[in-house]
């Protein structure tokens, strides 16, 4: 009798443990037990997009990308994805490929745009007119290359993440981005403690004649110290290295 009671308790414990483990695993893997609907979206460029990547609505994962293939017109690509049936897409739904992180992983973002609220049928395709490919980070970051060259890896990562976040509409705004950039450039300027005067320096007619927009001028006087001159020379060499 005692043996039977212990066995029942062991079985109950094992069942509860398995259920709890399964629930935890499903939560971590974001597994949905309900049905899913499959849709397609046409994009101009799907570089970096791969099966298994997230599909999100308002930042919440609602499905995954199932397949990526060239379209029949041979100039665009088709992304097939599956989402929970509880997430309803409409005639006005827009699909955008966004960066998930700085490593280059993407995800598909869905949002309601301008258009009818009529639900899309299962298997429907979101046309090219309502999709947007990911930002070209190579072109974008090339413009920040001189600044990145003078920053620490930590500052580069933070600024890069903020740039992507702002331009993808995921947080912050242009003003906050500009303020952060200005703060970093001020830090760089303060590092060498070298002050220059920029402008025309009472020589605007000559500069106009030479086609020069402005110049930077360093002033010397009897109180200038050798270490100050050395810092100026070092700063000029560093600027040449960054902007060459």
N, C-alpha and C positions, 0 to 999 in steps of 0.2 A: 504493500500500500504506500509505504514511504517512498519506494523507488518510483512508483507511478507518478506520485505528486512531484517529485524532483524532475522527472522527465517532461511533464507538462510545463513546468516553470521554465525549463531549458528551451523547449520549443517556442513558448511565448516570447522569451527573451530574444531568440534567434530571429523570429518573424519581425519583432519591433525593430531590431537592429538593422535588418535588411531593408525594411521600409524607410527608416530614417536615412540610411546610407544612399538608397536610391533617390530619395527626395533631395538630399544634399548634392548628389552628382548631377541630377537634372537641373538644379538651380545654378550650379557652377557652370555647366555646359550650356545653360540657357535653352534647354530642350523644351519645346512646346508639345503637349500631348494632344492638342486639338488639330483639326484639319488645316490644310494650307491651300492657297490659290497661287497659280503660276501666271506670271506676266512676262512680257518682253519690252525692251526699250531700245531705241535706235540712237547710237552716238556717233559723233564725228571721229572721236579718238578715245580708245579704251586702254591706253598704255598703263600697265601695272595692275589692271583689273583681272581677277582670277576667281575661279569657282571656290566657294567656301567663305568668301569675304562677306561682311555684314551688310544687311539692308536695314536702314534706320528711318524712323519717323520721329521728328523732334528729339533726336539724339538717342532714342530708345530702340534697341535691336528688336526687329519684328520678323526677320527672316534672313535668308542668305542667297548669294548668287549661285546659280546652278550651272550656267554654261556661258561661254563667250565665243562668238563666231563671227566670221565675215558675213556681211549682208549680201543679198542677191545682186545688188547694184555694184558690188565689188569696190565701193568707195567709202562705205560706212560699216559700222559693226553693230551686232545685235547682242544685247546682254539679257539672258533669261534668268529670272529670279523667282523665288517662292516666298510668300509671306503668310502670316497667320490670317485665317478667314475673318478674324475679328477686326482686322485692319482693312478698311474699305478704301479703294482707289476710285477716283472719279475722272470725268472727262477733262477736268482742269488740273489734274495731278502733274507735277513737274518732277523729273528725275535728274539728280546732279551727282556726278562722281566727285568725291571729296577725299582729302588726305586724312588718314587716321592718325598718322604719326610722322616724324621726320625721317624715319627709315624708308618711307615711300609706300607703305601699305595704304590701300584705298578702301572706301566703302561707298555704298550707294545710298544717297539721301533722297527721301521722298517727301514732298510738301505740296500742299494745295496752292495752286496758282489761279490765274484768271481763266474762267471757263465754267461750263455747266457742272452742276453737282450730281449729274447722273452717274451712278456707279458703273465702273468698267466690268465687263463680263470676264470670267475666268479664261485666261489664254489671250486676252487683248494685248495690243502693242501700243506703247507710248511713242508717238512719232518724234522725229528729229527736232521739230519745232518746239517741243516741250522738254528737251533734254539739254544738259550742259556738261561738257567734258571737264576734267580736272584742270587746275591751274598749271601752267608750264613753269615749274619751279626753277628750271635751269635759267630761263630768260629772266625771271623775277630776281633770283638771288645774284645773278651776274651784276645787276645794278647796285647791289649792296656789297659787292666783293671788296672794294677798298675799305669799307667800314669793318667788315668781318675780319679782314687781315690784321686789324689793330686791336681786336677784342680778344678776351679770354674765351676758351671753349665754352665755359658756363654761360657767359653773356651771349655768345653766338647762338647757343641752343635756345635760350630764353627769348631772344629777339626773333629768331626764326619761327618759333612756335607762335609767337604773338602775331607775326606777319601773316602766317597761314590762317590763324583763327580769325583775324579781322577781315581778310579778303574773302574768306569763305562764309562770312556772316555768322560765325559761331560765338562771338563774344568780343567785347571791347569795341572801339571805334577808331577812326582815322586820327582823331585828336589825341587819344591816349597813345596810339602808336607813334605819332610824331613827338609827343612829350617824352616817351621812353627813348626814342632815337636821339633826341636833343640832349637828354641826360647822359647817354653813353658818350656822345661826342664831346660833351663838356668834361667828362671824366678823362677822356683821352687827352684833351687839351691841358687839363690841370696836372696831368702826370709829369710832364716835362717842365711845367711852369714857364712857358715861353709865350710872350704876348706879342702879337703882330697887329699892325693897322692895315685894314683892307679898304680899297676905294680908289679914287682918282688922284689923290695927293696933290691937288691944285694943278694937275696936268691933263685935264680932260681933253683939251683940243689936240694935244699930242697923242693921247691914247686913241681918240677917235680916228685920227689920221693913220695910226698904226693898226687899227682894228682890234685893239685890246679892250676888253670889257672892264677890267679892274686888275690891280696888282696888290701884293702884300708887301708891307715895308717893315723892316726891323730897324729901330732907332738905337744909336750908340751915343754915349756921352762920357764925360770924364769919370763918372762914378760907375761905369760898366765894369763888371768883374770878369776875369778870365773864365771862371766856371760857367758864367752866364753865356758867354760866347760859345763855349764848348757845347752847352745844352742846345743852343740854337743850331749849331752845325749838325749835331746828332739828330735833332728833330727834322732838319731838312733832308738828311740822308734817309731817315725812316720814311718820310713822306714820298721820297723818290722811289723807295722800294715798294711801297704800297700801291702807288698810282702808276707805276711803269707799265 
